[in-house]
Amino acid sequence: MNMADLDIKILVKDDSQKTQLTYLFYRKDVQKDIALLRGKWARRKKVEILEDFLELHKDLTFLRKKYKLSIVFDHVLRQAILDGKITQFSRVVQIPISRKLLEELEDISDEALWQGDYEVAYVALPEAKLEEIAKIIARLKRGHKRLAKEPKKHAYKLRTADMDTKSNMDRDLKWLLLHRQGMSYKKIHELELDNGETISQSGVTRAIQNLAKKLNIDI
């Protein structure tokens, strides 16, 4: 399947979010599943009755479990399937949890931490101030970065360590699509020079090949 066939528009403004979503939605296997579900739901005018909501939830859960995604991706998967574009992406969700279940989760938290199969949940009282929450989150992010530098000592590895910096995702993705459509590295480089881009031809080639490798795309 050609990458252009699916044409999911990633319209979020944050560079870190855009990078993370591009790495997901331009994977060939993800595109294939999204395309099948888009075809299924395109035949329906709206998702408005309970049965439709339950069936869509089942489809989202299937994708999330198949690709080992966090529950925070449900909203963007829904947008991709129903709208063909992603305009909002929040990496934080609010889920009420009973105190009994919370105690059970606390008992197994150490095991999950060292196995590396976990997400982080913040427990806050309604009276907690924003400053208190922000302090805890900042401390945790610093801890994750330290763990990422010691993969042999810790099971957890920061998989999105490069996503806090401004990326060239839009540029590199444009070049990759042009190359897959038959344009040579040299021609792409010449076009970018005409547009004022200051990069060598080897730099263009390397950017395209690196992105294709990350997205598991043949070029």
PELIN-V865668 format. One record per run of one state. SS is the DSSP state (H for helix, E for strand, C for the rest). FROM is the first residue (numbers start at 1). TO is the last residue. If there is no record, write none. Layout:
ss=SS from=FROM to=TO
ss=SS from=FROM to=TO
This chain:
ss=C from=1 to=2
ss=H from=3 to=6
ss=C from=7 to=8
ss=E from=9 to=10
ss=C from=11 to=14
ss=H from=15 to=25
ss=C from=26 to=27
ss=H from=28 to=42
ss=C from=43 to=49
ss=H from=50 to=66
ss=C from=67 to=70
ss=H from=71 to=82
ss=C from=83 to=84
ss=E from=85 to=86
ss=C from=87 to=98
ss=H from=99 to=107
ss=C from=108 to=108
ss=H from=109 to=115
ss=C from=116 to=129
ss=H from=130 to=148
ss=C from=149 to=168
ss=H from=169 to=180
ss=C from=181 to=184
ss=H from=185 to=194
ss=C from=195 to=200
ss=H from=201 to=214
ss=C from=215 to=219
